Amino acid sequence: MALYCGIDLHSNNHVVVVIDENDQRLEERRIGNNVSLTLSLLAPYQDRLVAIAVESTFNWYWLVDGLQAAGFRVELVNPAGIKQYEGLKYTDDRYDAFWLAHLMRLGLLKTGYIYPREQRAIRDLLRRRMQLVRTGSRQLICVQSQIWRSTGIRLSCNQLKKSDVTLELPDEATQLGVDSHLRVYRTIAQEIAQLEQKVMTQIKPKDDYDILTSMTGVGPMLGTTILLETGDITRFKQVGHYASYCRCVKSEKTSNGKKKGEGNAKSGNKYLSWAFSEAAHFAVRYEPLAKRFYERKRHRTNGIVAIRAVAHKLARAAYYMLRDQTRFDATRLFAS
């Protein structure tokens, strides 16, 4: 008889439920987050287990990797995509784990993509880089605002990045505050440079990388980010699925021409959303056809909507480029 397992994963423990084809619970236990404990609990059922459903929480790496290394088939589940009956008066972790196993038995479990372990560390390193870039940008904005307030002079961020820039401020306290922000920024810039060097030594030359960097506005870091965050492009059946995953699709529900609500705007990959937005800003700056498309859109709406429209175009282009192994062609992308 086939068996099915669901695991409700938390920060310091997880609940394991094993059921048979009649939804009878053969095992139901809460254990600590130790993969050896999980393997010992599931060992008697391994030969009959169809798969193990694990919630895609922030800390799923260790559990999924350990189960796969032991020979178990694992299904990664997005908790937001698992909807239970709303009329239930009481649920708990045991029922949540059971529900995962139950949906698997019925063939209704919506599973996600388990990112390859060998590339996961470099992908996460690029995510840390993005956080440092944002932190560094905040330091420069603080300095820019302080100088503008105190002197009426507005310096660009590029001017502030120069090591030989000299600032004459009206008092010692203001000078100290500005200098401290600049020191923090320069330290962050050094860390970013080290991360970038590490990433580029780990990424071997690939056709997909060359294809992505042929896109106007996409350099080595953005190209690597898009490549690693996308993973296997064949997991997206249609271009719309990929654009939605990149958060480049409007989250809106309409009926009879009227807005009836909004969907989950945060559903998708925020890192791809950031990468294509950055690429859109560069494309508008350096690609005349992209700039013309942006200006037409901006006159009808506003700058934010227009830049997101360019990002949407670039995301769709990236999908077809990776799927068909073709290089970027701005004339096809911005033809209309």
C-alpha positions in Angstrom: 0.0 0.0 0.0 1.3 3.4 -1.0 2.0 5.9 1.8 2.1 9.7 1.8 3.9 12.1 4.1 3.4 15.8 4.9 5.7 17.9 7.0 4.7 21.2 8.6 8.0 23.0 9.1 8.6 25.7 11.7 11.7 27.6 12.9 12.6 25.1 15.7 10.5 22.0 15.1 8.4 20.3 12.5 5.4 18.0 12.5 5.5 14.8 10.5 2.4 13.0 9.4 2.3 9.7 7.4 -1.0 8.5 5.9 -2.1 5.5 3.8 -4.5 5.4 0.8 -7.5 5.6 3.2 -6.2 8.7 5.0 -5.4 6.7 8.1 -2.6 8.3 10.1 0.2 5.8 10.6 2.6 8.3 12.1 2.0 11.7 13.7 4.8 13.4 15.7 6.4 16.7 16.4 10.2 16.6 16.5 13.1 19.0 16.7 14.8 20.4 13.6 17.4 17.7 13.3 17.5 15.8 10.0 18.8 12.6 11.7 15.6 12.6 13.8 13.5 13.0 10.7 15.3 10.2 8.8 15.0 7.8 11.8 11.2 8.5 12.0 10.6 7.9 8.3 13.0 5.0 7.8 10.4 2.3 8.4 8.1 3.8 5.7 10.7 4.7 3.1 10.0 1.7 0.7 6.3 2.6 0.5 6.5 6.4 0.6 5.4 8.0 -2.7 6.9 11.4 -1.7 7.3 13.8 1.2 5.5 17.2 1.0 7.5 20.0 2.7 6.4 23.5 3.2 8.6 26.1 1.5 9.3 28.1 4.6 12.4 30.3 5.0 14.5 27.4 6.4 13.7 24.5 4.1 17.2 24.0 2.7 18.5 21.6 5.4 15.4 19.4 5.5 15.0 19.0 1.7 18.7 18.4 1.1 18.9 15.8 3.9 15.8 13.9 2.7 16.9 13.9 -0.9 20.4 12.8 0.1 18.8 9.8 1.9 16.9 8.8 -1.2 13.4 10.3 -0.5 11.4 12.0 -3.1 10.5 15.5 -1.9 7.8 17.9 -3.1 8.3 21.5 -2.1 5.0 23.3 -1.4 4.2 27.0 -1.3 2.0 27.5 1.8 0.2 30.4 0.1 -1.0 28.1 -2.6 -2.5 25.6 -0.2 -6.0 26.6 0.7 -8.0 24.7 3.3 -11.7 24.6 3.8 -12.7 28.0 5.3 -15.5 26.5 7.5 -13.1 24.6 9.7 -13.4 25.8 13.3 -10.1 24.4 14.5 -6.8 23.5 12.8 -3.3 22.9 14.2 0.1 21.9 12.9 -0.9 18.2 12.8 -3.8 18.9 10.6 -1.7 21.2 8.4 0.8 18.3 7.9 -2.0 15.9 7.3 -3.6 18.2 4.7 -0.4 18.3 2.7 -0.3 14.5 2.6 -4.0 14.3 1.8 -3.7 16.6 -1.2 -0.7 14.6 -2.4 -2.8 11.4 -2.2 -5.5 13.1 -4.3 -3.0 14.4 -6.8 -4.0 18.0 -6.1 -0.8 19.2 -4.4 0.7 22.3 -6.1 4.4 21.9 -5.9 7.2 24.4 -6.5 10.7 24.3 -7.9 13.5 22.9 -5.8 16.5 25.0 -6.8 19.7 22.9 -7.5 21.8 22.7 -4.4 25.1 23.3 -6.2 24.0 26.8 -7.5 22.0 27.9 -4.5 24.9 29.3 -2.5 26.0 31.6 -5.3 22.4 32.7 -5.9 22.0 33.6 -2.3 25.3 35.4 -2.3 23.9 37.7 -5.1 20.9 38.3 -2.9 23.2 39.5 -0.1 24.9 41.8 -2.6 21.6 43.3 -3.5 20.9 44.1 0.1 24.3 45.7 0.5 23.7 47.8 -2.6 20.5 49.1 -1.2 22.1 49.8 2.2 25.0 51.7 0.4 22.5 53.7 -1.6 20.7 54.8 1.6 24.0 56.1 3.0 24.6 58.2 -0.1 21.0 59.5 -0.1 21.4 60.5 3.6 24.6 62.4 2.8 23.0 64.0 -0.3 20.0 65.2 1.7 22.1 66.6 4.6 24.4 68.6 2.3 21.4 69.9 0.4 19.7 71.0 3.6 22.8 72.6 5.1 24.3 74.3 2.1 21.7 74.4 -0.6 24.1 72.5 -2.9 22.9 69.3 -4.5 25.6 66.8 -5.3 25.0 63.7 -7.3 25.6 60.2 -5.9 28.4 59.7 -8.5 30.1 62.8 -7.1 29.8 61.5 -3.5 31.3 58.2 -4.5 34.6 59.8 -5.4 37.3 59.3 -2.7 38.8 62.8 -3.3 35.5 64.7 -2.8 35.9 67.6 -0.3 32.9 68.9 1.6 32.8 72.1 3.6 29.9 72.0 5.9 28.7 74.8 8.3 29.4 73.0 11.6 31.3 70.2 13.2 28.3 68.0 14.0 27.0 68.1 10.5 30.5 67.3 9.1 30.8 64.3 11.5 27.4 62.9 10.4 28.2 63.2 6.7 31.7 61.7 7.2 30.3 58.7 9.1 27.8 57.9 6.4 30.5 58.1 3.7 32.8 55.8 5.7 29.9 53.3 6.0 29.3 53.5 2.3 32.9 53.0 1.4 33.1 49.9 3.6 30.0 48.5 2.0 31.5 49.2 -1.5 34.5 47.2 -0.6 32.4 44.3 0.6 30.3 44.5 -2.6 33.4 44.3 -4.7 34.6 41.2 -2.9 31.2 39.5 -3.3 31.2 40.3 -7.0 34.7 38.9 -7.5 33.6 35.7 -5.8 30.5 35.4 -7.9 32.4 35.9 -11.2 35.0 33.2 -10.2 32.2 30.7 -9.5 30.1 31.3 -12.6 31.5 29.4 -15.5 30.9 30.8 -19.0 27.5 29.7 -20.3 25.6 30.3 -23.4 22.6 31.6 -21.3 24.8 34.1 -19.6 26.1 35.4 -23.0 22.5 35.6 -24.3 21.3 37.6 -21.3 24.2 40.1 -21.3 23.5 40.8 -25.0 20.4 42.7 -23.7 20.8 46.4 -23.5 20.9 47.4 -19.8 22.0 44.0 -18.5 25.6 43.8 -17.4 27.5 41.0 -15.6 25.8 41.3 -12.2 22.3 41.7 -13.5 22.9 39.0 -16.1 24.1 36.6 -13.4 21.2 37.6 -11.1 18.6 36.9 -13.8 20.3 33.7 -14.8 20.5 32.2 -11.3 17.1 33.5 -10.1 15.4 32.1 -13.2 16.9 28.6 -13.1 15.6 26.2 -15.7 13.5 28.3 -18.1 11.6 25.2 -19.2 9.8 25.2 -15.8 7.7 28.1 -17.2 5.3 26.8 -19.8 4.4 30.2 -21.1 5.9 33.6 -21.2 3.1 35.0 -19.1 4.0 32.6 -16.3 7.6 33.9 -16.3 6.5 37.6 -16.5 4.2 36.9 -13.5 7.0 35.2 -11.6 9.1 38.3 -12.2 6.3 40.5 -10.7 5.9 42.3 -14.0 2.2 41.6 -14.4 -0.5 43.8 -12.8 -2.2 42.2 -9.8 -5.8 43.0 -10.5 -9.2 41.3 -10.7 -11.8 42.8 -13.0 -15.4 41.9 -14.0 -17.5 43.6 -16.6 -14.8 46.2 -17.0 -14.8 47.1 -13.3 -12.1 46.5 -10.8 -13.2 43.9 -8.2 -10.1 43.5 -6.2 -6.4 42.7 -6.3 -4.4 39.5 -6.2 -1.3 38.8 -4.3 1.1 41.5 -5.6 4.0 39.9 -3.7 3.6 36.5 -5.4 6.7 35.8 -7.4 10.4 36.5 -7.2 11.3 40.0 -5.8 14.9 39.6 -6.9 13.9 39.2 -10.6 11.5 42.1 -10.2 14.4 44.3 -8.9 16.8 43.0 -11.7 14.4 43.8 -14.5 13.6 47.2 -13.1 17.3 48.0 -12.9 17.7 46.8 -16.5 14.8 48.9 -17.6 16.4 52.1 -16.2 19.6 51.3 -18.1 17.7 50.4 -21.3 15.8 53.7 -21.3 19.1 55.5 -20.9 21.1 53.7 -23.6 18.6 52.1 -26.0 16.8 54.7 -28.2 13.9 52.4 -29.0 13.4 51.7 -25.3 13.5 55.4 -24.5 10.9 56.1 -27.2 8.6 53.4 -25.8 9.1 54.7 -22.3 8.3 58.3 -23.3 5.1 57.3 -25.1 4.0 55.3 -22.0 5.0 58.0 -19.6 2.9 60.7 -21.4 -0.2 58.5 -21.1 0.4 57.4 -17.5 3.5 58.3 -15.3 7.1 57.5 -14.9 6.7 54.5 -12.5 4.2 52.8 -14.7 6.3 53.4 -17.8 9.5 52.0 -16.3 7.6 48.9 -15.2 6.2 48.5 -18.7 9.8 48.5 -20.0 10.7 45.9 -17.3 7.8 43.8 -18.5 9.1 44.0 -22.0 12.6 42.9 -21.0 11.3 40.0 -18.9 9.3 38.7 -21.8 12.3 39.1 -24.0 14.5 37.2 -21.6 12.1 34.3 -21.6 12.1 33.9 -25.4 15.9 34.5 -25.5 16.6 31.7 -23.0 14.0 29.4 -24.5 15.0 29.8 -28.1 18.7 30.5 -27.5 18.6 33.8 -29.4 20.3 37.1 -28.7 18.6 40.4 -28.0 17.0 42.3 -30.8 15.6 45.7 -29.7 13.8 46.3 -33.0 11.6 43.2 -32.4 11.0 44.0 -28.7 10.0 47.7 -29.1 8.4 47.4 -32.5 5.1 48.7 -31.2 
